[in-house]
């Protein structure tokens, strides 16, 4: 099943002069894939992730998520689509420093009609899933960089998304912590989560079963690779 399809999409910003982040890009991702999008800075890969994840709309072309045509959706409908089907992990952790990690992860369920006790219980299970069951009472400032990124991954997973997007998830981490996050993403993919990761890190890209290379706003290569 195709869970994400980008159809001849272009993203152009109306700056002076106008900037085209990517042009006439088509990409289809099947359920259960692990895809690494790689390329030099300025190649358009992060903007492509934002458009694929419906965080931004394409200037031209279309994006379909779980078979749904996002061009026909208003902002409220897109937000609901993201809330039910998509999860995001960024290079920056974006955690709330004044509350513990359970509350940080439970925040991901705040607008899903889930009661407070159920939000907390689900957050704890998700933190245990990413190996942080022993750090539940800690605040982000008491954690290492790798642990904070695991909290960010748990927050993205708490709604059980069909697709997990990760934008340079190891960019702010030391080698050992980065490798631990790569192992976690690979394990999540083995558990049937579709993973799409934008990265400069060849260690991350090597774990993906599919490699999409971008340059100058276009897809230059798209190939399967051995794991």
N, CA and C atoms as a LAMMPS dump frame, in Angstrom:
ITEM: TIMESTEP
0
ITEM: NUMBER OF ATOMS
681
ITEM: BOX BOUNDS ff ff ff
-5.0000000000000000e+02 5.0000000000000000e+02
-5.0000000000000000e+02 5.0000000000000000e+02
-5.0000000000000000e+02 5.0000000000000000e+02
ITEM: ATOMS id mol type element x y z
1 1 1 N 0.835 -1.194 0
2 1 2 C 0 0 0
3 1 3 C 0.872 1.248 0
4 2 1 N 0.556 2.211 -0.836
5 2 2 C 1.256 3.484 -0.869
6 2 3 C 0.689 4.364 0.241
7 3 1 N 1.537 4.761 1.184
8 3 2 C 1.061 5.606 2.284
9 3 3 C 1.347 7.081 2.036
10 4 1 N 2.28 7.362 1.14
11 4 2 C 2.642 8.748 0.866
12 4 3 C 3.002 8.877 -0.611
13 5 1 N 2.376 9.829 -1.282
14 5 2 C 2.651 10.026 -2.703
15 5 3 C 2.736 11.516 -3.011
16 6 1 N 3.872 11.914 -3.542
17 6 2 C 4.083 13.282 -4.009
18 6 3 C 4.002 13.256 -5.527
19 7 1 N 3.134 14.083 -6.089
20 7 2 C 2.851 14.028 -7.52
21 7 3 C 3.258 15.34 -8.187
22 8 1 N 4.377 15.322 -8.896
23 8 2 C 4.878 16.459 -9.679
24 8 3 C 4.797 17.763 -8.898
25 9 1 N 5.356 17.739 -7.712
26 9 2 C 5.252 18.879 -6.804
27 9 3 C 6.429 19.845 -6.972
28 10 1 N 6.098 21.125 -6.846
29 10 2 C 7.088 22.205 -6.842
30 10 3 C 6.816 23.068 -5.618
31 11 1 N 7.884 23.516 -4.965
32 11 2 C 7.743 24.453 -3.847
33 11 3 C 8.578 25.69 -4.153
34 12 1 N 7.855 26.828 -4.288
35 12 2 C 8.497 28.095 -4.626
36 12 3 C 8.13 29.131 -3.563
37 13 1 N 9.122 29.886 -3.111
38 13 2 C 8.895 30.933 -2.124
39 13 3 C 8.926 32.297 -2.812
40 14 1 N 7.963 33.138 -2.465
41 14 2 C 7.822 34.45 -3.113
42 14 3 C 8.72 35.489 -2.459
43 15 1 N 9.992 35.191 -2.398
44 15 2 C 10.974 36.137 -1.892
45 15 3 C 11.437 37.018 -3.045
46 16 1 N 12.379 37.888 -2.791
47 16 2 C 12.93 38.731 -3.849
48 16 3 C 14.443 38.537 -3.907
49 17 1 N 14.961 37.793 -4.886
50 17 2 C 14.219 37.123 -5.948
51 17 3 C 13.533 35.845 -5.454
52 18 1 N 12.545 35.307 -6.213
53 18 2 C 11.879 34.06 -5.81
54 18 3 C 12.87 32.905 -5.702
55 19 1 N 12.589 32.012 -4.763
56 19 2 C 13.449 30.845 -4.542
57 19 3 C 12.619 29.586 -4.743
58 20 1 N 13.102 28.681 -5.579
59 20 2 C 12.455 27.392 -5.787
60 20 3 C 13.236 26.344 -5.008
61 21 1 N 12.602 25.785 -3.963
62 21 2 C 13.281 24.797 -3.125
63 21 3 C 13.41 23.457 -3.842
64 22 1 N 12.355 23.049 -4.533
65 22 2 C 12.42 21.858 -5.378
66 22 3 C 11.416 22.003 -6.504
67 23 1 N 11.643 21.243 -7.585
68 23 2 C 10.851 21.443 -8.797
69 23 3 C 10.438 20.105 -9.408
70 24 1 N 9.141 19.959 -9.652
71 24 2 C 8.586 18.821 -10.403
72 24 3 C 9.057 17.477 -9.832
73 25 1 N 8.88 17.319 -8.522
74 25 2 C 9.325 16.109 -7.835
75 25 3 C 8.15 15.149 -7.654
76 26 1 N 8.379 13.905 -7.984
77 26 2 C 7.398 12.836 -7.746
78 26 3 C 8.076 11.739 -6.933
79 27 1 N 7.343 11.24 -5.925
80 27 2 C 7.902 10.225 -5.033
81 27 3 C 6.752 9.458 -4.396
82 28 1 N 6.829 8.141 -4.404
83 28 2 C 5.825 7.304 -3.751
84 28 3 C 6.519 6.415 -2.727
85 29 1 N 5.961 6.353 -1.522
86 29 2 C 6.534 5.571 -0.435
87 29 3 C 5.499 4.575 0.053
88 30 1 N 5.899 3.314 0.123
89 30 2 C 4.977 2.247 0.502
90 30 3 C 4.997 2.028 2.012
91 31 1 N 3.926 1.445 2.497
92 31 2 C 3.8 1.113 3.91
93 31 3 C 4.961 0.212 4.34
94 32 1 N 5.634 0.588 5.428
95 32 2 C 6.705 -0.227 5.968
96 32 3 C 8.085 0.058 5.425
97 33 1 N 8.222 1.027 4.534
98 33 2 C 9.548 1.35 4.006
99 33 3 C 10.369 2.159 5.006
100 34 1 N 11.694 2.109 4.839
101 34 2 C 12.631 2.973 5.537
102 34 3 C 13.396 3.711 4.442
103 35 1 N 13.113 5.01 4.301
104 35 2 C 13.653 5.807 3.202
105 35 3 C 14.549 6.899 3.768
106 36 1 N 15.763 7.01 3.242
107 36 2 C 16.666 8.098 3.583
108 36 3 C 16.728 9.065 2.411
109 37 1 N 16.469 10.346 2.684
110 37 2 C 16.585 11.395 1.676
111 37 3 C 17.873 12.143 1.972
112 38 1 N 18.812 12.091 1.037
113 38 2 C 20.142 12.657 1.253
114 38 3 C 20.446 13.681 0.166
115 39 1 N 21.475 14.48 0.442
116 39 2 C 21.891 15.489 -0.529
117 39 3 C 22.575 16.632 0.173
118 40 1 N 23.276 17.481 -0.576
119 40 2 C 23.988 18.604 0.034
120 40 3 C 23.017 19.65 0.582
121 41 1 N 23.511 20.528 1.434
122 41 2 C 22.701 21.632 1.94
123 41 3 C 22.168 22.448 0.763
124 42 1 N 20.903 22.84 0.866
125 42 2 C 20.289 23.613 -0.204
126 42 3 C 19.711 22.779 -1.328
127 43 1 N 19.727 21.452 -1.183
128 43 2 C 19.218 20.593 -2.261
129 43 3 C 17.701 20.48 -2.255
130 44 1 N 17.045 20.915 -1.169
131 44 2 C 15.59 20.875 -1.109
132 44 3 C 15.025 19.752 -0.286
133 45 1 N 15.888 18.978 0.367
134 45 2 C 15.396 17.769 1.025
135 45 3 C 14.546 18.069 2.259
136 46 1 N 14.928 19.056 3.068
137 46 2 C 14.119 19.374 4.248
138 46 3 C 12.778 19.971 3.834
139 47 1 N 12.777 20.83 2.849
140 47 2 C 11.505 21.385 2.361
141 47 3 C 10.623 20.28 1.805
142 48 1 N 11.216 19.313 1.124
143 48 2 C 10.445 18.181 0.622
144 48 3 C 9.797 17.422 1.769
145 49 1 N 10.532 17.221 2.87
146 49 2 C 9.952 16.545 4.032
147 49 3 C 8.779 17.344 4.591
148 50 1 N 8.933 18.662 4.682
149 50 2 C 7.84 19.496 5.198
150 50 3 C 6.6 19.399 4.316
151 51 1 N 6.794 19.393 3.015
152 51 2 C 5.656 19.275 2.098
153 51 3 C 5.05 17.879 2.174
154 52 1 N 5.893 16.852 2.221
155 52 2 C 5.389 15.481 2.324
156 52 3 C 4.592 15.29 3.604
157 53 1 N 5.03 15.945 4.683
158 53 2 C 4.349 15.822 5.966
159 53 3 C 3.215 16.807 6.166
160 54 1 N 2.869 17.557 5.123
161 54 2 C 1.772 18.543 5.113
162 54 3 C 2.018 19.713 6.067
163 55 1 N 3.269 19.922 6.479
164 55 2 C 3.595 21.107 7.262
165 55 3 C 3.601 22.355 6.38
166 56 1 N 3.871 22.161 5.095
167 56 2 C 3.771 23.214 4.094
168 56 3 C 3.025 22.643 2.893
169 57 1 N 2.366 23.537 2.156
170 57 2 C 1.68 23.111 0.939
171 57 3 C 2.596 23.338 -0.27
172 58 1 N 2.528 22.451 -1.264
173 58 2 C 3.312 22.699 -2.478
174 58 3 C 2.738 23.879 -3.262
175 59 1 N 3.596 24.558 -4.006
176 59 2 C 3.134 25.632 -4.888
177 59 3 C 2.368 25.046 -6.059
178 60 1 N 2.875 23.966 -6.6
179 60 2 C 2.217 23.218 -7.68
180 60 3 C 2.316 21.737 -7.348
181 61 1 N 1.443 20.951 -7.987
182 61 2 C 1.457 19.515 -7.75
183 61 3 C 0.594 19.144 -6.549
184 62 1 N 0.736 17.904 -6.114
185 62 2 C -0.158 17.403 -5.072
186 62 3 C 0.559 16.403 -4.168
187 63 1 N -0.001 16.244 -2.958
188 63 2 C 0.484 15.266 -1.988
189 63 3 C -0.713 14.452 -1.516
190 64 1 N -0.565 13.134 -1.532
191 64 2 C -1.6 12.234 -1.017
192 64 3 C -1.022 11.478 0.175
193 65 1 N -1.757 11.473 1.268
194 65 2 C -1.343 10.782 2.492
195 65 3 C -2.408 9.762 2.854
196 66 1 N -2.016 8.507 2.98
197 66 2 C -2.949 7.405 3.273
198 66 3 C -4.12 7.46 2.28
199 67 1 N -3.796 7.752 1.027
200 67 2 C -4.815 7.788 -0.019
201 67 3 C -5.655 9.041 -0.067
202 68 1 N -5.422 9.993 0.829
203 68 2 C -6.244 11.191 0.888
204 68 3 C -5.568 12.352 0.162
205 69 1 N -6.348 13.063 -0.628
206 69 2 C -5.866 14.186 -1.419
207 69 3 C -5.766 15.415 -0.526
208 70 1 N -4.544 15.834 -0.184
209 70 2 C -4.398 16.947 0.752
210 70 3 C -4.726 18.295 0.124
211 71 1 N -4.717 18.375 -1.203
212 71 2 C -5.036 19.646 -1.863
213 71 3 C -6.471 20.075 -1.587
214 72 1 N -7.344 19.099 -1.315
215 72 2 C -8.754 19.397 -1.078
216 72 3 C -9.049 19.7 0.386
217 73 1 N -8.025 19.672 1.25
218 73 2 C -8.241 19.833 2.692
219 73 3 C -7.948 21.261 3.139
220 74 1 N -8.705 21.726 4.129
221 74 2 C -8.388 22.998 4.757
222 74 3 C -7.359 22.76 5.87
223 75 1 N -6.933 23.844 6.513
224 75 2 C -5.869 23.718 7.514
225 75 3 C -6.294 22.837 8.692
226 76 1 N -7.554 22.925 9.101
227 76 2 C -8.042 22.107 10.213
228 76 3 C -8.007 20.622 9.839
229 77 1 N -8.407 20.307 8.617
230 77 2 C -8.401 18.918 8.167
231 77 3 C -6.974 18.383 8.034
232 78 1 N -6.056 19.234 7.581
233 78 2 C -4.663 18.809 7.498
234 78 3 C -4.085 18.546 8.879
235 79 1 N -4.434 19.397 9.836
236 79 2 C -3.958 19.196 11.204
237 79 3 C -4.466 17.867 11.765
238 80 1 N -5.724 17.541 11.489
239 80 2 C -6.286 16.272 11.945
240 80 3 C -5.587 15.093 11.271
241 81 1 N -5.276 15.236 9.99
242 81 2 C -4.569 14.177 9.262
243 81 3 C -3.199 13.926 9.884
244 82 1 N -2.469 15.004 10.157
245 82 2 C -1.161 14.847 10.809
246 82 3 C -1.307 14.203 12.185
247 83 1 N -2.308 14.658 12.937
248 83 2 C -2.481 14.146 14.285
249 83 3 C -2.773 12.663 14.34
250 84 1 N -3.436 12.139 13.324
251 84 2 C -3.815 10.73 13.339
252 84 3 C -2.799 9.817 12.642
253 85 1 N -2.063 10.342 11.676
254 85 2 C -1.27 9.448 10.828
255 85 3 C 0.226 9.744 10.765
256 86 1 N 0.663 10.948 11.172
257 86 2 C 2.053 11.346 10.948
258 86 3 C 2.728 11.744 12.256
259 87 1 N 4.005 11.399 12.376
260 87 2 C 4.809 11.814 13.515
261 87 3 C 6.075 12.495 13.018
262 88 1 N 6.619 13.42 13.826
263 88 2 C 7.769 14.219 13.406
264 88 3 C 8.839 14.267 14.495
265 89 1 N 10.091 14.103 14.066
266 89 2 C 11.25 14.262 14.936
267 89 3 C 12.204 15.211 14.219
268 90 1 N 12.681 16.237 14.956
269 90 2 C 13.539 17.242 14.354
270 90 3 C 14.918 17.229 15.006
271 91 1 N 15.852 17.955 14.377
272 91 2 C 17.208 18.039 14.925
273 91 3 C 17.189 18.683 16.306
274 92 1 N 16.388 19.74 16.455
275 92 2 C 16.169 20.339 17.765
276 92 3 C 15.093 19.529 18.477
277 93 1 N 15.195 19.364 19.781
278 93 2 C 14.317 18.443 20.491
279 93 3 C 12.929 19.037 20.755
280 94 1 N 12.848 20.359 20.963
281 94 2 C 11.576 21.054 21.209
282 94 3 C 10.8 20.436 22.37
283 95 1 N 11.484 20.202 23.478
284 95 2 C 10.835 19.645 24.664
285 95 3 C 10.518 20.763 25.654
286 96 1 N 9.506 20.543 26.478
287 96 2 C 9.135 21.48 27.538
288 96 3 C 10.023 21.209 28.745
289 97 1 N 10.858 22.16 29.111
290 97 2 C 11.867 21.912 30.137
291 97 3 C 11.304 21.931 31.558
292 98 1 N 10.12 22.521 31.756
293 98 2 C 9.589 22.679 33.112
294 98 3 C 8.737 21.505 33.572
295 99 1 N 8.542 20.472 32.72
296 99 2 C 7.765 19.296 33.104
297 99 3 C 8.576 18.041 32.816
298 100 1 N 8.18 16.913 33.41
299 100 2 C 8.948 15.684 33.233
300 100 3 C 8.699 15.08 31.856
301 101 1 N 9.446 14.027 31.552
302 101 2 C 9.383 13.464 30.205
303 101 3 C 8.035 12.811 29.929
304 102 1 N 7.377 12.277 30.948
305 102 2 C 6.055 11.685 30.741
306 102 3 C 5.076 12.744 30.251
307 103 1 N 5.096 13.908 30.891
308 103 2 C 4.208 14.982 30.478
309 103 3 C 4.563 15.488 29.081
310 104 1 N 5.844 15.537 28.749
311 104 2 C 6.25 15.938 27.403
312 104 3 C 5.646 15.02 26.345
313 105 1 N 5.7 13.725 26.596
314 105 2 C 5.164 12.77 25.621
315 105 3 C 3.641 12.781 25.633
316 106 1 N 3.041 12.895 26.809
317 106 2 C 1.58 12.923 26.916
318 106 3 C 0.981 14.113 26.182
319 107 1 N 1.756 15.204 26.036
320 107 2 C 1.273 16.376 25.31
321 107 3 C 0.86 16.023 23.88
322 108 1 N 1.485 14.983 23.327
323 108 2 C 1.147 14.572 21.966
324 108 3 C -0.261 14.039 21.82
325 109 1 N -0.913 13.713 22.943
326 109 2 C -2.283 13.194 22.914
327 109 3 C -3.303 14.214 23.412
328 110 1 N -2.847 15.432 23.681
329 110 2 C -3.687 16.417 24.353
330 110 3 C -4.952 16.738 23.574
331 111 1 N -4.861 16.753 22.241
332 111 2 C -6.003 17.147 21.415
333 111 3 C -6.631 15.957 20.698
334 112 1 N -6.437 14.782 21.267
335 112 2 C -6.971 13.568 20.635
336 112 3 C -8.166 12.994 21.393
337 113 1 N -8.703 13.743 22.341
338 113 2 C -9.866 13.264 23.086
339 113 3 C -9.546 12.164 24.072
340 114 1 N -8.289 12.099 24.528
341 114 2 C -7.86 11.07 25.47
342 114 3 C -7.791 11.687 26.861
343 115 1 N -8.358 11.004 27.864
344 115 2 C -8.351 11.503 29.226
345 115 3 C -6.952 11.568 29.807
346 116 1 N -6.793 12.339 30.902
347 116 2 C -5.468 12.58 31.478
348 116 3 C -4.785 11.292 31.919
349 117 1 N -5.53 10.392 32.578
350 117 2 C -4.921 9.147 33.063
351 117 3 C -4.477 8.27 31.897
352 118 1 N -5.294 8.211 30.864
353 118 2 C -4.948 7.4 29.693
354 118 3 C -3.768 8.012 28.94
355 119 1 N -3.713 9.352 28.876
356 119 2 C -2.567 10.008 28.226
357 119 3 C -1.278 9.644 28.942
358 120 1 N -1.314 9.683 30.253
359 120 2 C -0.102 9.393 31.024
360 120 3 C 0.307 7.931 30.868
361 121 1 N -0.664 7.032 30.922
362 121 2 C -0.35 5.608 30.789
363 121 3 C 0.232 5.301 29.409
364 122 1 N -0.335 5.906 28.372
365 122 2 C 0.174 5.685 27.018
366 122 3 C 1.566 6.274 26.862
367 123 1 N 1.792 7.438 27.463
368 123 2 C 3.115 8.065 27.399
369 123 3 C 4.168 7.183 28.066
370 124 1 N 3.825 6.605 29.202
371 124 2 C 4.775 5.736 29.906
372 124 3 C 5.106 4.511 29.061
373 125 1 N 4.093 3.89 28.469
374 125 2 C 4.343 2.721 27.606
375 125 3 C 5.245 3.092 26.435
376 126 1 N 5.029 4.269 25.865
377 126 2 C 5.827 4.683 24.709
378 126 3 C 7.257 4.988 25.114
379 127 1 N 7.448 5.609 26.265
380 127 2 C 8.802 5.857 26.757
381 127 3 C 9.532 4.548 27.051
382 128 1 N 8.821 3.572 27.584
383 128 2 C 9.431 2.258 27.798
384 128 3 C 9.824 1.627 26.467
385 129 1 N 9.024 1.858 25.448
386 129 2 C 9.304 1.301 24.124
387 129 3 C 10.617 1.846 23.558
388 130 1 N 10.947 3.102 23.871
389 130 2 C 12.188 3.684 23.351
390 130 3 C 13.333 3.595 24.362
391 131 1 N 13.149 2.799 25.403
392 131 2 C 14.235 2.54 26.338
393 131 3 C 14.428 3.567 27.424
394 132 1 N 13.369 4.31 27.777
395 132 2 C 13.499 5.334 28.803
396 132 3 C 12.579 5.077 29.999
397 133 1 N 12.229 3.828 30.23
398 133 2 C 11.364 3.505 31.355
399 133 3 C 11.969 3.851 32.699
400 134 1 N 13.288 3.978 32.743
401 134 2 C 13.972 4.291 34
402 134 3 C 14.162 5.788 34.21
403 135 1 N 13.667 6.623 33.283
404 135 2 C 13.897 8.071 33.371
405 135 3 C 12.584 8.851 33.413
406 136 1 N 11.514 8.219 33.815
407 136 2 C 10.191 8.824 33.709
408 136 3 C 10.027 10.095 34.533
409 137 1 N 10.641 10.178 35.682
410 137 2 C 10.462 11.326 36.57
411 137 3 C 11.411 12.478 36.254
412 138 1 N 12.272 12.308 35.263
413 138 2 C 13.263 13.329 34.955
414 138 3 C 12.715 14.381 33.995
415 139 1 N 13.245 15.58 34.13
416 139 2 C 12.956 16.647 33.182
417 139 3 C 14.014 16.636 32.07
418 140 1 N 13.699 17.228 30.92
419 140 2 C 14.66 17.202 29.811
420 140 3 C 16.042 17.725 30.168
421 141 1 N 16.12 18.727 31.03
422 141 2 C 17.425 19.293 31.399
423 141 3 C 18.294 18.317 32.185
424 142 1 N 17.691 17.235 32.669
425 142 2 C 18.431 16.233 33.429
426 142 3 C 18.856 15.047 32.562
427 143 1 N 18.614 15.14 31.277
428 143 2 C 18.908 14.039 30.364
429 143 3 C 20.052 14.39 29.426
430 144 1 N 20.686 13.369 28.887
431 144 2 C 21.7 13.57 27.854
432 144 3 C 21.007 13.934 26.534
433 145 1 N 21.816 14.379 25.56
434 145 2 C 21.251 14.707 24.256
435 145 3 C 20.564 13.52 23.611
436 146 1 N 21.188 12.353 23.692
437 146 2 C 20.581 11.159 23.109
438 146 3 C 19.268 10.792 23.777
439 147 1 N 19.216 10.951 25.111
440 147 2 C 17.979 10.656 25.829
441 147 3 C 16.887 11.653 25.468
442 148 1 N 17.256 12.914 25.313
443 148 2 C 16.26 13.909 24.919
444 148 3 C 15.703 13.615 23.524
445 149 1 N 16.561 13.144 22.627
446 149 2 C 16.047 12.802 21.308
447 149 3 C 15.138 11.581 21.379
448 150 1 N 15.407 10.649 22.289
449 150 2 C 14.508 9.512 22.477
450 150 3 C 13.14 9.98 22.998
451 151 1 N 13.147 10.987 23.861
452 151 2 C 11.868 11.558 24.308
453 151 3 C 11.121 12.152 23.116
454 152 1 N 11.848 12.86 22.252
455 152 2 C 11.219 13.442 21.068
456 152 3 C 10.652 12.357 20.155
457 153 1 N 11.372 11.252 20.019
458 153 2 C 10.859 10.129 19.229
459 153 3 C 9.597 9.557 19.877
460 154 1 N 9.619 9.391 21.205
461 154 2 C 8.438 8.877 21.915
462 154 3 C 7.244 9.79 21.721
463 155 1 N 7.454 11.093 21.779
464 155 2 C 6.364 12.046 21.562
465 155 3 C 5.774 11.89 20.159
466 156 1 N 6.633 11.629 19.179
467 156 2 C 6.151 11.424 17.818
468 156 3 C 5.4 10.105 17.68
469 157 1 N 5.782 9.106 18.479
470 157 2 C 5.191 7.771 18.36
471 157 3 C 3.932 7.584 19.183
472 158 1 N 3.661 8.481 20.122
473 158 2 C 2.611 8.222 21.114
474 158 3 C 1.237 8.061 20.47
475 159 1 N 1.041 8.649 19.302
476 159 2 C -0.239 8.502 18.598
477 159 3 C -0.223 7.331 17.619
478 160 1 N 0.848 6.551 17.637
479 160 2 C 0.989 5.389 16.758
480 160 3 C 0.836 5.78 15.287
481 161 1 N 1.693 6.677 14.784
482 161 2 C 1.544 7.159 13.41
483 161 3 C 1.888 6.099 12.379
484 162 1 N 1.312 6.242 11.2
485 162 2 C 1.658 5.356 10.091
486 162 3 C 3.027 5.702 9.528
487 163 1 N 3.371 7.005 9.522
488 163 2 C 4.642 7.459 8.957
489 163 3 C 5.35 8.33 9.983
490 164 1 N 6.632 8.035 10.215
491 164 2 C 7.466 8.84 11.089
492 164 3 C 8.473 9.59 10.224
493 165 1 N 8.423 10.922 10.272
494 165 2 C 9.385 11.765 9.567
495 165 3 C 10.466 12.205 10.555
496 166 1 N 11.721 12.118 10.147
497 166 2 C 12.821 12.554 11.001
498 166 3 C 13.757 13.442 10.18
499 167 1 N 13.965 14.667 10.663
500 167 2 C 14.804 15.634 9.961
501 167 3 C 16.112 15.796 10.728
502 168 1 N 17.197 15.24 10.19
503 168 2 C 18.52 15.276 10.816
504 168 3 C 18.454 14.868 12.298
505 169 1 N 17.908 13.691 12.592
506 169 2 C 17.694 13.319 13.995
507 169 3 C 18.974 13.109 14.802
508 170 1 N 20.12 12.939 14.121
509 170 2 C 21.387 12.759 14.833
510 170 3 C 22.275 13.994 14.759
511 171 1 N 21.762 15.076 14.187
512 171 2 C 22.595 16.243 13.906
513 171 3 C 23.216 16.888 15.125
514 172 1 N 22.545 16.83 16.28
515 172 2 C 23.054 17.465 17.492
516 172 3 C 23.635 16.468 18.499
517 173 1 N 23.914 15.252 18.037
518 173 2 C 24.307 14.193 18.968
519 173 3 C 25.741 13.745 18.729
520 174 1 N 26.372 13.239 19.798
521 174 2 C 27.684 12.627 19.635
522 174 3 C 27.536 11.289 18.917
523 175 1 N 28.662 10.686 18.572
524 175 2 C 28.63 9.47 17.754
525 175 3 C 27.838 8.347 18.415
526 176 1 N 28.091 8.083 19.686
527 176 2 C 27.413 6.975 20.368
528 176 3 C 25.912 7.227 20.472
529 177 1 N 25.522 8.452 20.819
530 177 2 C 24.097 8.773 20.925
531 177 3 C 23.427 8.71 19.566
532 178 1 N 24.126 9.176 18.528
533 178 2 C 23.579 9.113 17.182
534 178 3 C 23.344 7.686 16.736
535 179 1 N 24.294 6.815 17.037
536 179 2 C 24.132 5.406 16.668
537 179 3 C 22.946 4.782 17.4
538 180 1 N 22.732 5.175 18.644
539 180 2 C 21.595 4.648 19.399
540 180 3 C 20.274 5.088 18.775
541 181 1 N 20.201 6.331 18.282
542 181 2 C 18.982 6.809 17.629
543 181 3 C 18.765 6.085 16.305
544 182 1 N 19.841 5.849 15.564
545 182 2 C 19.725 5.084 14.318
546 182 3 C 19.193 3.687 14.602
547 183 1 N 19.732 3.034 15.621
548 183 2 C 19.25 1.699 15.992
549 183 3 C 17.77 1.736 16.36
550 184 1 N 17.363 2.795 17.061
551 184 2 C 15.962 2.925 17.452
552 184 3 C 15.061 3.081 16.235
553 185 1 N 15.451 3.937 15.296
554 185 2 C 14.649 4.115 14.081
555 185 3 C 14.529 2.804 13.305
556 186 1 N 15.635 2.057 13.223
557 186 2 C 15.609 0.77 12.522
558 186 3 C 14.685 -0.218 13.233
559 187 1 N 14.707 -0.215 14.552
560 187 2 C 13.831 -1.116 15.314
561 187 3 C 12.369 -0.736 15.124
562 188 1 N 12.072 0.549 15.107
563 188 2 C 10.698 0.998 14.88
564 188 3 C 10.224 0.573 13.496
565 189 1 N 11.113 0.667 12.52
566 189 2 C 10.754 0.246 11.172
567 189 3 C 10.493 -1.257 11.118
568 190 1 N 11.283 -2.039 11.846
569 190 2 C 11.029 -3.481 11.884
570 190 3 C 9.686 -3.79 12.533
571 191 1 N 9.218 -2.884 13.39
572 191 2 C 7.9 -3.034 14.017
573 191 3 C 6.785 -2.452 13.157
574 192 1 N 7.089 -2.188 11.878
575 192 2 C 6.095 -1.805 10.862
576 192 3 C 5.837 -0.31 10.733
577 193 1 N 6.602 0.541 11.442
578 193 2 C 6.468 1.981 11.232
579 193 3 C 7.21 2.38 9.961
580 194 1 N 6.543 3.1 9.082
581 194 2 C 7.208 3.659 7.911
582 194 3 C 8.069 4.832 8.362
583 195 1 N 9.335 4.841 7.977
584 195 2 C 10.278 5.875 8.413
585 195 3 C 10.823 6.604 7.19
586 196 1 N 10.734 7.937 7.213
587 196 2 C 11.333 8.783 6.185
588 196 3 C 12.269 9.741 6.903
589 197 1 N 13.569 9.646 6.617
590 197 2 C 14.552 10.441 7.342
591 197 3 C 15.357 11.285 6.357
592 198 1 N 15.481 12.569 6.667
593 198 2 C 16.361 13.475 5.935
594 198 3 C 17.665 13.562 6.708
595 199 1 N 18.794 13.35 6.026
596 199 2 C 20.047 13.278 6.775
597 199 3 C 21.263 13.597 5.916
598 200 1 N 22.28 14.168 6.58
599 200 2 C 23.627 14.247 6.014
600 200 3 C 24.472 13.083 6.508
601 201 1 N 23.966 12.345 7.46
602 201 2 C 24.731 11.335 8.184
603 201 3 C 24.687 10 7.434
604 202 1 N 25.824 9.584 6.927
605 202 2 C 25.866 8.338 6.161
606 202 3 C 25.554 7.123 7.034
607 203 1 N 25.781 7.229 8.346
608 203 2 C 25.417 6.12 9.238
609 203 3 C 23.905 5.911 9.23
610 204 1 N 23.165 7.012 9.207
611 204 2 C 21.7 6.921 9.154
612 204 3 C 21.263 6.383 7.796
613 205 1 N 21.802 6.96 6.738
614 205 2 C 21.398 6.566 5.387
615 205 3 C 21.685 5.1 5.123
616 206 1 N 22.762 4.574 5.714
617 206 2 C 23.135 3.18 5.467
618 206 3 C 22.116 2.205 6.027
619 207 1 N 21.341 2.615 7.039
620 207 2 C 20.341 1.728 7.627
621 207 3 C 19.069 1.664 6.792
622 208 1 N 18.854 2.659 5.946
623 208 2 C 17.624 2.704 5.157
624 208 3 C 17.665 1.675 4.035
625 209 1 N 16.52 1.129 3.722
626 209 2 C 16.445 0.163 2.622
627 209 3 C 16.317 0.856 1.27
628 210 1 N 16.033 2.156 1.305
629 210 2 C 15.883 2.911 0.067
630 210 3 C 16.558 4.265 0.25
631 211 1 N 17.285 4.69 -0.752
632 211 2 C 18.05 5.936 -0.702
633 211 3 C 17.591 6.848 -1.835
634 212 1 N 17.137 8.043 -1.469
635 212 2 C 16.706 9.048 -2.444
636 212 3 C 17.693 10.206 -2.364
637 213 1 N 18.384 10.47 -3.458
638 213 2 C 19.391 11.53 -3.473
639 213 3 C 18.842 12.752 -4.209
640 214 1 N 18.962 13.922 -3.543
641 214 2 C 18.496 15.17 -4.141
642 214 3 C 19.673 16.095 -4.418
643 215 1 N 19.543 16.86 -5.473
644 215 2 C 20.525 17.889 -5.807
645 215 3 C 19.819 18.973 -6.618
646 216 1 N 20.042 20.214 -6.219
647 216 2 C 19.484 21.363 -6.927
648 216 3 C 17.97 21.257 -7.098
649 217 1 N 17.298 20.779 -6.05
650 217 2 C 15.845 20.764 -6.059
651 217 3 C 15.2 19.662 -6.869
652 218 1 N 15.957 18.678 -7.26
653 218 2 C 15.408 17.551 -8.033
654 218 3 C 15.917 16.234 -7.45
655 219 1 N 15.16 15.174 -7.682
656 219 2 C 15.622 13.839 -7.299
657 219 3 C 16.581 13.346 -8.365
658 220 1 N 17.831 13.127 -7.943
659 220 2 C 18.891 12.72 -8.876
660 220 3 C 18.989 11.201 -8.959
661 221 1 N 18.651 10.52 -7.856
662 221 2 C 18.749 9.06 -7.839
663 221 3 C 17.775 8.515 -6.805
664 222 1 N 17.215 7.354 -7.058
665 222 2 C 16.266 6.702 -6.148
666 222 3 C 16.483 5.21 -6.3
667 223 1 N 17.055 4.591 -5.259
668 223 2 C 17.426 3.183 -5.418
669 223 3 C 17.289 2.424 -4.108
670 224 1 N 17.064 1.142 -4.233
671 224 2 C 17.118 0.242 -3.088
672 224 3 C 18.583 0.02 -2.732
673 225 1 N 18.852 -0.226 -1.445
674 225 2 C 20.2 -0.529 -1.039
675 225 3 C 20.189 -1.654 -0.013
676 226 1 N 21.262 -2.446 0.022
677 226 2 C 21.324 -3.554 0.981
678 226 3 C 21.386 -3.026 2.393
679 227 1 N 20.757 -3.754 3.333
680 227 2 C 20.769 -3.359 4.739
681 227 3 C 21.869 -4.101 5.475
